[in-house]
Amino acid sequence: MKSNIAIIAGVLGAFAIVGSAAADAKSYQAAVEKCLSQFANDSDSATVTLECTAAGGKLDGCKVLENSGAKGFAAAAMCVAKEIPIGDKTGDIKVPVRFAGANG
């Protein structure tokens, strides 16, 4: 009986982790849509490479290294960077942000 309870608890724990990841993905997607509508044309595509400092699961001090799209995409990428899940990475990192666009 104890092993059945442990298995059920493990399965429920796995669903909680998956649910949390799904919620993070929805939150990230909502941030992308918000930032795009605020700063750039969401019909166009672009790739922006940022260099940021990672600490405590967040990105800070980002600057644009490359931008294949219009100027608004750089601002959109900076906006999105606040929501990018980076886990336990620390230090200076390069972060590519791709905006697929409705036409791309």
N, CA, C and O of each residue as an XYZ file, in Angstrom:
416
protein
N       0.821     -1.185      0.000
C       0.000      0.000      0.000
C       0.870      1.257      0.000
O       0.569      2.219     -0.705
N       1.968      1.252      0.801
C       2.833      2.413      0.841
C       3.465      2.685     -0.515
O       3.620      3.841     -0.906
N       3.835      1.623     -1.240
C       4.457      1.835     -2.547
C       3.442      2.411     -3.539
O       3.808      3.211     -4.401
N       2.158      2.008     -3.425
C       1.135      2.577     -4.307
C       0.967      4.070     -4.038
O       0.824      4.857     -4.974
N       0.985      4.458     -2.778
C       0.862      5.881     -2.420
C       2.072      6.648     -2.934
O       1.934      7.760     -3.444
N       3.261      6.059     -2.803
C       4.477      6.716     -3.282
C       4.431      6.890     -4.796
O       4.823      7.939     -5.307
N       3.958      5.880     -5.519
C       3.850      5.978     -6.982
C       2.854      7.063     -7.365
O       3.124      7.868     -8.256
N       1.709      7.090     -6.700
C       0.694      8.105     -6.993
C       1.246      9.499     -6.693
O       1.035     10.427     -7.474
N       1.941      9.652     -5.584
C       2.529     10.952     -5.232
C       3.572     11.359     -6.272
O       3.657     12.531     -6.639
N       4.356     10.409     -6.742
C       5.358     10.692     -7.771
C       4.718     11.125     -9.076
O       5.181     12.071     -9.714
N       3.664     10.445     -9.473
C       2.951     10.808    -10.705
C       2.329     12.192    -10.568
O       2.414     13.002    -11.491
N       1.705     12.471     -9.428
C       1.116     13.795     -9.205
C       2.187     14.875     -9.201
O       1.975     15.971     -9.720
N       3.336     14.564     -8.616
C       4.446     15.518     -8.622
C       4.942     15.799    -10.032
O       5.263     16.939    -10.366
N       5.006     14.754    -10.863
C       5.426     14.930    -12.261
C       4.441     15.817    -13.007
O       4.849     16.677    -13.788
N       3.139     15.613    -12.774
C       2.130     16.458    -13.421
C       2.253     17.906    -12.951
O       2.044     18.828    -13.740
N       2.581     18.113    -11.702
C       2.747     19.475    -11.181
C       3.922     20.162    -11.861
O       3.841     21.345    -12.193
N       5.017     19.427    -12.071
C       6.193     19.993    -12.747
C       5.859     20.317    -14.191
O       6.194     21.396    -14.679
N       5.196     19.386    -14.885
C       4.809     19.613    -16.274
C       3.838     20.779    -16.361
O       3.942     21.610    -17.262
N       2.903     20.843    -15.437
C       1.947     21.950    -15.407
C       2.647     23.277    -15.202
O       2.274     24.278    -15.814
N       3.656     23.298    -14.349
C       4.423     24.517    -14.101
C       5.182     24.932    -15.354
O       5.217     26.116    -15.688
N       5.789     23.979    -16.051
C       6.506     24.283    -17.290
C       5.547     24.801    -18.348
O       5.883     25.724    -19.090
N       4.359     24.218    -18.425
C       3.362     24.675    -19.385
C       2.919     26.096    -19.048
O       2.729     26.918    -19.945
N       2.756     26.382    -17.777
C       2.377     27.733    -17.354
C       3.490     28.719    -17.697
O       3.208     29.834    -18.135
N       4.760     28.322    -17.502
C       5.886     29.178    -17.859
C       5.905     29.447    -19.360
O       6.166     30.571    -19.790
N       5.630     28.415    -20.157
C       5.597     28.577    -21.611
C       4.486     29.532    -22.026
O       4.685     30.368    -22.908
N       3.320     29.415    -21.400
C       2.214     30.320    -21.715
C       2.566     31.745    -21.317
O       2.264     32.688    -22.049
N       3.199     31.905    -20.168
C       3.611     33.226    -19.696
C       4.626     33.836    -20.658
O       4.542     35.021    -20.980
N       5.579     33.034    -21.114
C       6.590     33.506    -22.054
C       5.940     33.900    -23.375
O       6.241     34.957    -23.930
N       5.047     33.048    -23.876
C       4.371     33.348    -25.141
C       3.542     34.623    -25.027
O       3.509     35.426    -25.960
N       2.880     34.812    -23.901
C       2.102     36.039    -23.682
C       3.031     37.256    -23.679
O       2.667     38.307    -24.206
N       4.224     37.125    -23.092
C       5.189     38.226    -23.069
C       5.672     38.542    -24.484
O       5.802     39.710    -24.852
N       5.937     37.501    -25.278
C       6.374     37.713    -26.663
C       5.308     38.483    -27.427
O       5.614     39.460    -28.112
N       4.056     38.046    -27.313
C       2.965     38.714    -28.030
C       2.808     40.168    -27.579
O       2.618     41.060    -28.404
N       2.888     40.402    -26.263
C       2.752     41.759    -25.725
C       3.884     42.655    -26.220
O       3.641     43.773    -26.672
N       5.112     42.168    -26.135
C       6.265     42.965    -26.533
C       6.268     43.245    -28.036
O       6.615     44.345    -28.466
N       5.881     42.248    -28.829
C       5.807     42.453    -30.273
C       4.768     43.509    -30.622
O       5.043     44.414    -31.411
N       3.585     43.400    -30.045
C       2.532     44.360    -30.371
C       2.902     45.764    -29.906
O       2.455     46.752    -30.490
N       3.709     45.854    -28.866
C       4.106     47.150    -28.336
C       5.226     47.800    -29.160
O       5.240     49.020    -29.322
N       6.166     46.994    -29.682
C       7.370     47.562    -30.286
C       7.595     47.264    -31.769
O       8.298     48.023    -32.436
N       7.022     46.187    -32.304
C       7.376     45.773    -33.666
C       6.146     45.282    -34.422
O       5.064     45.139    -33.853
N       6.332     45.029    -35.700
C       5.276     44.497    -36.552
C       5.280     42.976    -36.428
O       6.234     42.319    -36.845
N       4.218     42.417    -35.857
C       4.206     40.968    -35.615
C       4.015     40.145    -36.884
O       4.021     38.916    -36.818
N       3.847     40.787    -38.034
C       3.784     40.062    -39.310
C       5.174     39.758    -39.838
O       5.353     38.826    -40.622
N       6.163     40.541    -39.412
C       7.537     40.372    -39.880
C       8.314     39.435    -38.965
O       7.959     39.241    -37.803
N       9.373     38.863    -39.507
C      10.226     37.992    -38.698
C      11.571     38.678    -38.466
O      11.981     39.553    -39.228
N      12.235     38.263    -37.410
C      13.557     38.811    -37.086
C      14.241     37.908    -36.075
O      13.593     37.152    -35.352
N      15.550     38.002    -36.038
C      16.338     37.357    -34.994
C      17.206     38.431    -34.360
O      17.906     39.178    -35.043
N      17.142     38.488    -33.048
C      17.922     39.469    -32.287
C      18.800     38.697    -31.313
O      18.316     37.822    -30.596
N      20.076     39.013    -31.286
C      20.986     38.392    -30.325
C      21.300     39.418    -29.243
O      21.777     40.520    -29.512
N      21.017     39.016    -28.019
C      21.287     39.865    -26.862
C      22.478     39.313    -26.098
O      22.747     38.112    -26.146
N      23.182     40.169    -25.406
C      24.186     39.743    -24.432
C      23.691     40.263    -23.085
O      23.466     41.461    -22.910
N      23.527     39.344    -22.143
C      22.944     39.681    -20.848
C      23.762     39.059    -19.728
O      24.580     38.167    -19.950
N      23.524     39.543    -18.539
C      24.091     38.934    -17.338
C      23.000     38.092    -16.693
O      21.916     38.589    -16.388
N      23.298     36.813    -16.490
C      22.344     35.889    -15.888
C      22.674     35.685    -14.420
O      23.825     35.445    -14.054
N      21.649     35.783    -13.585
C      21.808     35.527    -12.156
C      20.436     35.350    -11.532
O      19.494     36.070    -11.863
N      20.331     34.399    -10.640
C      19.085     34.192     -9.911
C      17.898     33.849    -10.799
O      16.761     34.190    -10.474
N      18.154     33.178    -11.916
C      17.070     32.779    -12.815
C      16.553     33.901    -13.694
O      15.544     33.723    -14.377
N      17.210     35.049    -13.700
C      16.774     36.210    -14.480
C      17.914     36.741    -15.347
O      19.089     36.470    -15.098
N      17.537     37.502    -16.365
C      18.509     38.201    -17.199
C      18.489     39.676    -16.839
O      17.433     40.244    -16.563
N      19.664     40.291    -16.845
C      19.762     41.704    -16.492
C      20.848     42.343    -17.345
O      21.731     41.654    -17.855
N      20.783     43.649    -17.496
C      21.828     44.384    -18.196
C      21.994     43.965    -19.640
O      23.118     43.919    -20.138
N      20.917     43.662    -20.320
C      20.998     43.189    -21.708
C      21.345     44.317    -22.668
O      20.954     45.469    -22.480
N      22.097     43.944    -23.709
C      22.365     44.863    -24.810
C      22.254     44.082    -26.112
O      22.494     42.875    -26.149
N      21.889     44.779    -27.169
C      21.687     44.147    -28.479
C      23.031     44.012    -29.180
O      23.755     44.994    -29.346
N      23.363     42.781    -29.592
C      24.578     42.539    -30.373
C      24.273     42.515    -31.862
O      25.028     43.067    -32.662
N      23.157     41.871    -32.241
C      22.759     41.748    -33.644
C      21.252     41.831    -33.746
O      20.530     41.407    -32.844
N      20.779     42.388    -34.868
C      19.346     42.496    -35.114
C      19.112     42.371    -36.615
O      19.543     43.228    -37.387
N      18.428     41.303    -37.030
C      18.167     41.092    -38.451
C      16.898     41.792    -38.921
O      16.594     41.774    -40.113
N      16.157     42.405    -38.014
C      14.891     43.035    -38.368
C      14.931     44.545    -38.188
O      15.991     45.149    -38.024
N      13.757     45.125    -38.223
C      13.621     46.571    -38.023
C      13.978     46.938    -36.585
O      14.086     46.072    -35.716
N      14.159     48.230    -36.353
C      14.578     48.725    -35.037
C      13.653     48.262    -33.910
O      14.127     47.998    -32.804
N      12.359     48.158    -34.161
C      11.410     47.759    -33.135
C      11.665     46.371    -32.560
O      11.295     46.093    -31.420
N      12.294     45.503    -33.341
C      12.563     44.153    -32.845
C      13.615     44.147    -31.735
O      13.567     43.298    -30.845
N      14.552     45.074    -31.779
C      15.535     45.166    -30.698
C      14.833     45.505    -29.389
O      15.126     44.913    -28.350
N      13.911     46.454    -29.440
C      13.155     46.824    -28.232
C      12.264     45.673    -27.777
O      12.123     45.436    -26.577
N      11.660     44.953    -28.728
C      10.820     43.802    -28.376
C      11.648     42.714    -27.691
O      11.200     42.110    -26.717
N      12.854     42.467    -28.200
C      13.724     41.449    -27.598
C      14.140     41.848    -26.186
O      14.190     41.006    -25.288
N      14.436     43.118    -25.991
C      14.800     43.594    -24.647
C      13.622     43.416    -23.688
O      13.805     43.065    -22.523
N      12.427     43.660    -24.187
C      11.206     43.485    -23.389
C      11.005     42.005    -23.035
O      10.696     41.677    -21.889
N      11.181     41.117    -24.016
C      10.984     39.676    -23.827
C      12.034     39.092    -22.881
O      11.752     38.132    -22.163
N      13.234     39.659    -22.873
C      14.330     39.119    -22.062
C      13.953     39.001    -20.590
O      14.463     38.128    -19.886
N      13.073     39.865    -20.126
C      12.644     39.824    -18.726
C      11.896     38.536    -18.385
O      11.813     38.152    -17.218
N      11.352     37.871    -19.406
C      10.536     36.678    -19.186
C      11.202     35.370    -19.610
O      10.617     34.301    -19.438
N      12.406     35.436    -20.157
C      13.069     34.225    -20.649
C      13.523     33.367    -19.472
O      14.281     33.825    -18.617
N      13.054     32.113    -19.432
C      13.498     31.218    -18.351
C      14.928     30.742    -18.623
O      15.191     30.150    -19.670
N      15.845     30.995    -17.699
C      17.245     30.628    -17.926
C      17.777     29.614    -16.930
O      18.937     29.211    -17.012
N      16.947     29.204    -16.000
C      17.381     28.200    -15.034
C      18.491     28.702    -14.138
O      18.418     29.812    -13.611
N      19.524     27.886    -13.964
C      20.588     28.236    -13.014
C      21.839     28.800    -13.689
O      22.906     28.841    -13.078
N      21.715     29.235    -14.947
C      22.872     29.824    -15.627
C      23.267     31.122    -14.931
O      22.421     31.862    -14.430
N      24.587     31.381    -14.911
C      25.089     32.624    -14.323
C      26.163     33.210    -15.224
O      26.757     32.509    -16.043
N      26.399     34.491    -15.062
C      27.445     35.166    -15.826
C      26.905     35.786    -17.099
O      25.694     35.865    -17.303
N      27.823     36.228    -17.956
C      27.454     36.848    -19.225
C      27.126     35.770    -20.244
O      27.908     34.843    -20.455
N      25.965     35.895    -20.874
C      25.544     34.913    -21.867
C      24.955     35.626    -23.080
O      24.438     36.738    -22.973
N      25.043     34.968    -24.237
C      24.402     35.449    -25.454
C      23.052     34.747    -25.566
O      22.942     33.538    -25.366
N      22.032     35.534    -25.891
C      20.677     35.013    -25.936
C      20.060     35.335    -27.300
O      19.756     36.496    -27.573
N      19.870     34.324    -28.162
C      19.184     34.589    -29.421
C      17.673     34.597    -29.200
O      17.124     33.696    -28.565
N      17.015     35.616    -29.725
C      15.556     35.722    -29.620
C      15.022     35.760    -31.044
O      15.326     36.679    -31.805
N      14.215     34.747    -31.406
C      13.685     34.662    -32.775
C      12.206     34.997    -32.758
O      11.440     34.442    -31.970
N      11.819     35.898    -33.624
C      10.412     36.253    -33.826
C      10.028     35.704    -35.189
O      10.519     36.180    -36.212
N       9.148     34.701    -35.209
C       8.799     34.017    -36.453
C       7.951     34.889    -37.371
O       8.111     34.834    -38.590
N       7.066     35.682    -36.814
C       6.201     36.524    -37.623
C       5.142     35.725    -38.338
O       5.305     34.525    -38.556
N       4.068     36.371    -38.702
C       2.962     35.706    -39.403
C       3.384     35.310    -40.819
O       2.847     34.359    -41.388
N       4.341     36.040    -41.381
C       4.787     35.753    -42.738
C       6.061     34.910    -42.772
O       6.546     34.558    -43.847
N       6.610     34.582    -41.581
C       7.890     33.857    -41.551
C       7.742     32.588    -40.914
O       8.712     31.839    -40.796
